[in-house]
Amino acid sequence: MKSLNKVEQKQEYFPITSVCRADLEGIGFNTKNVDDSTMSELASKMADAYCDQDFWIDLEILAEDLDIKKLKK
């Protein structure tokens, strides 16, 4: 019987975070009438805000902290 060689496929994307109604409730919002569409729009706007603000700065700082090497120029 031949052994099967598994080809390890690299994962392309890794989730960073999520948002849920409990997050909103935790900071005082009433989510009783907040539908999934509104939650999805909130998540999209939060992702945009994070990418526009700190994402790229944090990415570099944290990658260096984890000793991920930069390409040589």
N, CA, C and O atoms as a MOPAC input file, in Angstrom:
PM7 MOZYME 1SCF
protein

 N      0.83800 1    -1.17200 1     0.00000 1
 C      0.00000 1     0.00000 1     0.00000 1
 C      0.88900 1     1.24500 1     0.00000 1
 O      1.79700 1     1.37900 1     0.82100 1
 N      0.61100 1     2.14000 1    -0.92800 1
 C      1.40300 1     3.37400 1    -1.02600 1
 C      0.97400 1     4.36100 1     0.05000 1
 O     -0.20700 1     4.49100 1     0.37400 1
 N      1.96200 1     5.04300 1     0.58800 1
 C      1.61400 1     6.09800 1     1.52900 1
 C      1.29300 1     7.36500 1     0.74900 1
 O      1.94400 1     7.69100 1    -0.24400 1
 N      0.29800 1     8.05000 1     1.21500 1
 C     -0.10700 1     9.28500 1     0.55200 1
 C      0.69400 1    10.44400 1     1.10800 1
 O      0.76100 1    10.64500 1     2.32100 1
 N      1.29100 1    11.19400 1     0.22500 1
 C      2.00400 1    12.39700 1     0.64300 1
 C      1.00500 1    13.53400 1     0.71100 1
 O      0.39200 1    13.89700 1    -0.29200 1
 N      0.84900 1    14.08200 1     1.87600 1
 C     -0.05900 1    15.21000 1     2.02800 1
 C      0.65700 1    16.47700 1     1.57200 1
 O      1.78700 1    16.75300 1     1.97500 1
 N     -0.01100 1    17.22400 1     0.74100 1
 C      0.51100 1    18.51500 1     0.32500 1
 C     -0.08700 1    19.54600 1     1.26600 1
 O     -1.29700 1    19.76600 1     1.30000 1
 N      0.79300 1    20.16300 1     2.01800 1
 C      0.31000 1    21.16200 1     2.96100 1
 C      0.05800 1    22.45800 1     2.22300 1
 O      0.95200 1    23.02300 1     1.59200 1
 N     -1.16500 1    22.91300 1     2.31300 1
 C     -1.54000 1    24.14400 1     1.63700 1
 C     -1.47700 1    25.29000 1     2.64700 1
 O     -2.00500 1    25.17900 1     3.75400 1
 N     -0.84200 1    26.37000 1     2.26900 1
 C     -0.73600 1    27.50500 1     3.17300 1
 C     -2.06100 1    28.25700 1     3.19300 1
 O     -2.67600 1    28.49900 1     2.15500 1
 N     -2.47500 1    28.61100 1     4.37900 1
 C     -3.68900 1    29.40000 1     4.54000 1
 C     -3.38900 1    30.81800 1     4.08100 1
 O     -2.35600 1    31.38200 1     4.44200 1
 N     -4.28000 1    31.39400 1     3.29200 1
 C     -4.02200 1    32.71300 1     2.72700 1
 C     -4.42100 1    33.85700 1     3.65600 1
 O     -3.72600 1    34.87100 1     3.72800 1
 N     -5.52400 1    33.69900 1     4.36000 1
 C     -6.02900 1    34.78000 1     5.21200 1
 C     -6.24500 1    34.27100 1     6.63200 1
 O     -6.55200 1    33.09900 1     6.84700 1
 N     -6.07800 1    35.16900 1     7.58900 1
 C     -6.27700 1    34.83900 1     8.98800 1
 C     -7.15800 1    35.91300 1     9.61900 1
 O     -6.83100 1    37.09800 1     9.54900 1
 N     -8.26700 1    35.51300 1    10.23200 1
 C     -9.15400 1    36.51000 1    10.84100 1
 C     -8.46600 1    37.26000 1    11.97500 1
 O     -7.65400 1    36.69200 1    12.70600 1
 N     -8.79100 1    38.51600 1    12.11000 1
 C     -8.21200 1    39.33500 1    13.16800 1
 C     -9.17000 1    39.43000 1    14.35100 1
 O     -8.77700 1    39.18200 1    15.49100 1
 N    -10.40000 1    39.78100 1    14.08900 1
 C    -11.36200 1    39.95600 1    15.17500 1
 C    -12.77400 1    39.87600 1    14.62800 1
 O    -12.98500 1    39.66200 1    13.43400 1
 N    -13.70400 1    40.04600 1    15.49000 1
 C    -15.11000 1    40.06000 1    15.10000 1
 C    -15.84200 1    41.01900 1    16.02700 1
 O    -15.29100 1    41.48000 1    17.02700 1
 N    -17.06900 1    41.30600 1    15.68500 1
 C    -17.90600 1    42.14000 1    16.53800 1
 C    -19.24700 1    41.43200 1    16.68900 1
 O    -19.74300 1    40.80500 1    15.75200 1
 N    -19.82000 1    41.54000 1    17.87000 1
 C    -21.12300 1    40.90800 1    18.10300 1
 C    -22.00100 1    41.85400 1    18.92100 1
 O    -21.53700 1    42.87100 1    19.43700 1
 N    -23.24900 1    41.50100 1    19.02300 1
 C    -24.18500 1    42.33600 1    19.77200 1
 C    -23.74900 1    42.48700 1    21.23000 1
 O    -23.93900 1    43.54600 1    21.82800 1
 N    -23.17600 1    41.45000 1    21.79200 1
 C    -22.71300 1    41.51800 1    23.18800 1
 C    -21.64400 1    42.60400 1    23.35800 1
 O    -21.55800 1    43.23400 1    24.41200 1
 N    -20.83500 1    42.81900 1    22.32000 1
 C    -19.84000 1    43.90100 1    22.37800 1
 C    -20.53200 1    45.25200 1    22.51500 1
 O    -20.12000 1    46.09700 1    23.30900 1
 N    -21.58200 1    45.44000 1    21.73700 1
 C    -22.33900 1    46.69700 1    21.81600 1
 C    -23.03800 1    46.83300 1    23.16800 1
 O    -23.03100 1    47.90100 1    23.78000 1
 N    -23.63700 1    45.74200 1    23.62000 1
 C    -24.33000 1    45.77100 1    24.91000 1
 C    -23.34900 1    46.07500 1    26.03800 1
 O    -23.70000 1    46.75300 1    27.00400 1
 N    -22.14200 1    45.58400 1    25.91800 1
 C    -21.12200 1    45.80500 1    26.93600 1
 C    -20.72500 1    47.26500 1    27.09700 1
 O    -20.20100 1    47.66500 1    28.13700 1
 N    -20.97900 1    48.05700 1    26.05900 1
 C    -20.67100 1    49.49400 1    26.15800 1
 C    -21.95100 1    50.33900 1    26.20100 1
 O    -21.93600 1    51.54300 1    25.94600 1
 N    -23.07600 1    49.65400 1    26.53900 1
 C    -24.29600 1    50.39200 1    26.83400 1
 C    -25.32800 1    50.53300 1    25.73300 1
 O    -26.29800 1    51.27100 1    25.91000 1
 N    -25.16500 1    49.86200 1    24.60900 1
 C    -26.12600 1    49.97800 1    23.52600 1
 C    -27.23000 1    48.92800 1    23.64300 1
 O    -26.98900 1    47.80800 1    24.09300 1
 N    -28.44100 1    49.30400 1    23.23400 1
 C    -29.58200 1    48.39400 1    23.17700 1
 C    -29.59000 1    47.74400 1    21.80100 1
 O    -29.76100 1    48.43100 1    20.79500 1
 N    -29.40900 1    46.44500 1    21.74400 1
 C    -29.31700 1    45.75100 1    20.45200 1
 C    -30.57600 1    44.97000 1    20.10900 1
 O    -30.57800 1    44.17500 1    19.16900 1
 N    -31.63500 1    45.18800 1    20.85700 1
 C    -32.87000 1    44.43600 1    20.65200 1
 C    -33.35500 1    44.49700 1    19.20200 1
 O    -33.83900 1    43.49600 1    18.67500 1
 N    -33.23500 1    45.63000 1    18.56800 1
 C    -33.73900 1    45.79700 1    17.20000 1
 C    -32.62100 1    45.94900 1    16.15800 1
 O    -32.85600 1    46.46200 1    15.06400 1
 N    -31.42300 1    45.50800 1    16.49900 1
 C    -30.30100 1    45.58900 1    15.56500 1
 C    -30.26300 1    44.30100 1    14.75300 1
 O    -30.02300 1    43.22300 1    15.29700 1
 N    -30.50200 1    44.41800 1    13.44700 1
 C    -30.54300 1    43.21900 1    12.59600 1
 C    -29.14400 1    42.86300 1    12.07700 1
 O    -28.18700 1    43.61600 1    12.25200 1
 N    -29.05700 1    41.69900 1    11.44000 1
 C    -27.76800 1    41.22100 1    10.93000 1
 C    -27.17800 1    42.15500 1     9.88400 1
 O    -25.95900 1    42.30100 1     9.80300 1
 N    -28.01900 1    42.78200 1     9.09400 1
 C    -27.53800 1    43.71400 1     8.06900 1
 C    -26.82100 1    44.90200 1     8.71900 1
 O    -25.76100 1    45.32900 1     8.25900 1
 N    -27.40800 1    45.42000 1     9.78000 1
 C    -26.78600 1    46.53900 1    10.49500 1
 C    -25.48100 1    46.09500 1    11.14300 1
 O    -24.49500 1    46.83200 1    11.12100 1
 N    -25.46800 1    44.89600 1    11.72100 1
 C    -24.23600 1    44.37900 1    12.32300 1
 C    -23.14500 1    44.20400 1    11.27000 1
 O    -21.97900 1    44.51100 1    11.51900 1
 N    -23.52800 1    43.71300 1    10.10100 1
 C    -22.56300 1    43.53900 1     9.01700 1
 C    -22.00300 1    44.88200 1     8.57000 1
 O    -20.80600 1    45.00300 1     8.31100 1
 N    -22.86100 1    45.88800 1     8.47800 1
 C    -22.40400 1    47.23000 1     8.09100 1
 C    -21.47200 1    47.80900 1     9.15700 1
 O    -20.46800 1    48.44200 1     8.83000 1
 N    -21.80500 1    47.59100 1    10.42400 1
 C    -20.94900 1    48.04500 1    11.52500 1
 C    -19.57400 1    47.38500 1    11.43700 1
 O    -18.55000 1    48.05500 1    11.57100 1
 N    -19.55200 1    46.07700 1    11.21400 1
 C    -18.28200 1    45.35200 1    11.11000 1
 C    -17.45300 1    45.88200 1     9.94800 1
 O    -16.23900 1    46.04100 1    10.07300 1
 N    -18.09600 1    46.15400 1     8.82900 1
 C    -17.38400 1    46.68600 1     7.65500 1
 C    -16.79100 1    48.06000 1     7.95200 1
 O    -15.64500 1    48.33900 1     7.60100 1
 N    -17.57600 1    48.90900 1     8.59800 1
 C    -17.09000 1    50.25000 1     8.93400 1
 C    -15.95100 1    50.18900 1     9.95700 1
 O    -15.00500 1    50.97300 1     9.88700 1
 N    -16.05000 1    49.25500 1    10.90500 1
 C    -14.97000 1    49.09500 1    11.88100 1
 C    -13.69900 1    48.60700 1    11.20100 1
 O    -12.60400 1    49.06400 1    11.53200 1
 N    -13.83300 1    47.68600 1    10.25400 1
 C    -12.65700 1    47.19800 1     9.51800 1
 C    -12.01200 1    48.33500 1     8.74100 1
 O    -10.78900 1    48.47500 1     8.74200 1
 N    -12.83400 1    49.15000 1     8.07500 1
 C    -12.30400 1    50.29400 1     7.32700 1
 C    -11.57600 1    51.25900 1     8.26200 1
 O    -10.48200 1    51.73200 1     7.95200 1
 N    -12.19400 1    51.54700 1     9.41000 1
 C    -11.59500 1    52.48300 1    10.35900 1
 C    -10.26200 1    51.95300 1    10.87400 1
 O     -9.29300 1    52.70400 1    10.97800 1
 N    -10.20800 1    50.66600 1    11.19400 1
 C     -8.96400 1    50.08800 1    11.70800 1
 C     -7.87500 1    50.10800 1    10.64300 1
 O     -6.72400 1    50.43500 1    10.93100 1
 N     -8.24100 1    49.75500 1     9.40800 1
 C     -7.24300 1    49.76000 1     8.32900 1
 C     -6.74400 1    51.17100 1     8.04000 1
 O     -5.57200 1    51.36400 1     7.71600 1
 N     -7.62800 1    52.15300 1     8.15800 1
 C     -7.24700 1    53.53700 1     7.90500 1
 C     -6.41900 1    54.12400 1     9.04600 1
 O     -5.67500 1    55.08200 1     8.83100 1
 N     -6.53000 1    53.57800 1    10.23700 1
 C     -5.87000 1    54.15200 1    11.40200 1
 C     -4.57900 1    53.42600 1    11.77000 1
 O     -3.48400 1    53.88800 1    11.44900 1
 N     -4.71500 1    52.30600 1    12.43300 1
 C     -3.57600 1    51.67100 1    13.08900 1
 C     -3.10500 1    50.36500 1    12.47700 1
 O     -2.02600 1    49.89200 1    12.83200 1
 N     -3.85900 1    49.76800 1    11.57900 1
 C     -3.55800 1    48.42700 1    11.09200 1
 C     -2.13200 1    48.29800 1    10.59400 1
 O     -1.40500 1    47.41100 1    11.04000 1
 N     -1.71700 1    49.15700 1     9.68300 1
 C     -0.39300 1    49.01500 1     9.05800 1
 C      0.73000 1    49.30700 1    10.03900 1
 O      1.79700 1    48.69700 1     9.97000 1
 N      0.49100 1    50.23800 1    10.94700 1
 C      1.49000 1    50.53300 1    11.97800 1
 C      1.61800 1    49.34400 1    12.92300 1
 O      2.72300 1    48.88900 1    13.22000 1
 N      0.46500 1    48.84400 1    13.39600 1
 C      0.47800 1    47.69900 1    14.31000 1
 C      1.06800 1    46.45700 1    13.65100 1
 O      1.80000 1    45.69900 1    14.28800 1
 N      0.74800 1    46.25200 1    12.38000 1
 C      1.25600 1    45.08700 1    11.66400 1
 C      2.78100 1    45.06200 1    11.68000 1
 O      3.38200 1    44.02900 1    11.97100 1
 N      3.39800 1    46.17800 1    11.37300 1
 C      4.86300 1    46.24000 1    11.34900 1
 C      5.45600 1    46.05600 1    12.74500 1
 O      6.40800 1    45.29800 1    12.92700 1
 N      4.89000 1    46.75100 1    13.72300 1
 C      5.40100 1    46.65400 1    15.09500 1
 C      5.29700 1    45.22900 1    15.62400 1
 O      6.25200 1    44.70200 1    16.19400 1
 N      4.14100 1    44.61300 1    15.43400 1
 C      3.92300 1    43.27100 1    15.97600 1
 C      4.69700 1    42.20800 1    15.20900 1
 O      5.14500 1    41.22700 1    15.80100 1
 N      4.86100 1    42.38600 1    13.90200 1
 C      5.67700 1    41.43900 1    13.12800 1
 C      7.12100 1    41.47900 1    13.60700 1
 O      7.75600 1    40.43500 1    13.75900 1
 N      7.64000 1    42.67500 1    13.84600 1
 C      9.00300 1    42.80300 1    14.36500 1
 C      9.10400 1    42.18300 1    15.75800 1
 O     10.09700 1    41.53100 1    16.08100 1
 N      8.07400 1    42.38900 1    16.58200 1
 C      8.05200 1    41.81100 1    17.92800 1
 C      8.10200 1    40.28300 1    17.87800 1
 O      8.66800 1    39.65200 1    18.77100 1
 N      7.51000 1    39.68500 1    16.83500 1
 C      7.52000 1    38.23400 1    16.67100 1
 C      8.74600 1    37.75200 1    15.91100 1
 O      8.84800 1    36.57900 1    15.55400 1
 N      9.67900 1    38.67600 1    15.66700 1
 C     10.93900 1    38.36300 1    14.98700 1
 C     10.73500 1    37.83400 1    13.57200 1
 O     11.46100 1    36.95000 1    13.11800 1
 N      9.74300 1    38.38100 1    12.88100 1
 C      9.55000 1    38.06400 1    11.46600 1
 C     10.51700 1    38.94100 1    10.68700 1
 O     10.49700 1    40.16600 1    10.80800 1
 N     11.35000 1    38.31300 1     9.89900 1
 C     12.40300 1    39.03500 1     9.18600 1
 C     11.84900 1    39.76900 1     7.96900 1
 O     10.95100 1    39.27700 1     7.28700 1
 N     12.39700 1    40.95200 1     7.70700 1
 C     12.05700 1    41.71200 1     6.51000 1
 C     12.91000 1    41.23800 1     5.35000 1
 O     14.00600 1    40.71100 1     5.54300 1
 N     12.39900 1    41.42900 1     4.14800 1
 C     13.17900 1    41.12100 1     2.95000 1
 C     14.31300 1    42.12000 1     2.83400 1
 O     14.16400 1    43.29100 1     3.18200 1
 N     15.42700 1    41.65600 1     2.35300 1
 C     16.56400 1    42.55900 1     2.13000 1
 C     16.34500 1    43.29500 1     0.82600 1
 O     15.93100 1    42.71000 1    -0.17500 1
 N     16.62900 1    44.58100 1     0.85100 1
 C     16.45300 1    45.41000 1    -0.36100 1
 C     17.67800 1    45.39100 1    -1.20500 1
 O     17.71300 1    46.02800 1    -2.25800 1

